[in-house]
Amino acid sequence: MIEYDKKVINRLKRIEGQIKGVIGMMEQGKDCREVITQLSASRNAIDRTMGVIVSSNLEQCVRENIEKGEGTEHLVKEAVELLIKSR
């Protein structure tokens, strides 16, 4: 089981706040450019968070495989594929 860093969880809580802010903007009838700008910022924050999760998981898995004397190439390939699919 993977343990998620508190920093990652806090990132997601900030993103949650951003999304709630966007909903508020929409309910107030704010200009669509402002809404899209905030949604884009939220999406970028989500993308960065996914990168952090994949990289920290990859680091942990690579360490474990090295300790077991196993190869790591497949882990890197899987991590890259995960990031590509998330786009």
N, C-alpha and C positions, 0 to 999 in steps of 0.2 A: 504494500500500500504506500502511495506517495503522500508525504507530508508537505502541504503547501505552506510556504513562507508567509508570515504575517504581513510582510510588505506587499506581497502579491494580492492578498485578500484586501488590504487597505486600498490598493490601486483600484480594485473592482468596486469597492464602496464609493470611491471618488467618481468613478465612471457612472455608477448608479445615480449619484447626485447630479451629474451632468445631464443624464437622460431625464431625470425628473425636472430639471431646469428647462430642458427643451420642451417637455410636455407643457410646462407652465407658459412658456413663450407662445406655444401654439394656441393655448386656451385664451391668451391675451390678444391673439391676432397679430403677433409681431410679423415683421417683414420676412418673407420667405428666405431672403439671402442670409439674414441673421440665423434663422432656424437651420438652414443647410450648413452654414459655417460651424455651428455648434454640433450638429450631427457628424460632420466631418471630423471635428476634433475628438468626438467620442469614439468614432470608428478607429482613428489613429491610435488612441489610447488603448483600445481593445487589441489592435494588432500588436502593439508593443508588449502588452501583457501576455499575449499568446507566445510571443518570442521569448519572453523571460521564462515562462513555464516550460516551454520545449527545451530551452538551453539548460535550465537547471536540472530538468529530468534527464537530459542527455548526459550531462556531467556525472550525475549519480550513477546512471546505468553503465557508463564507460568505466568508472572506477570499479564497480562491482565485477564487470567482465574481466578487467585487467587482473583483479585479485584472484579470480577463478582461472586465469590463464586462457581466457576465451578471446576471440576476435571482437573488434568493435566496428568494423566497416558497415555492417548491416544496421547498427544503431544510428550511425550518422545518416545513412540513406533514408531510414525510416523517419528521422527527425525532419529532414529536408522535405520529404513527401508530405508530412503532416502540415508543414508551413505552406507548401504550395497548394494543398487542398483547401486550406483555410482562406485562400484569397478569392 
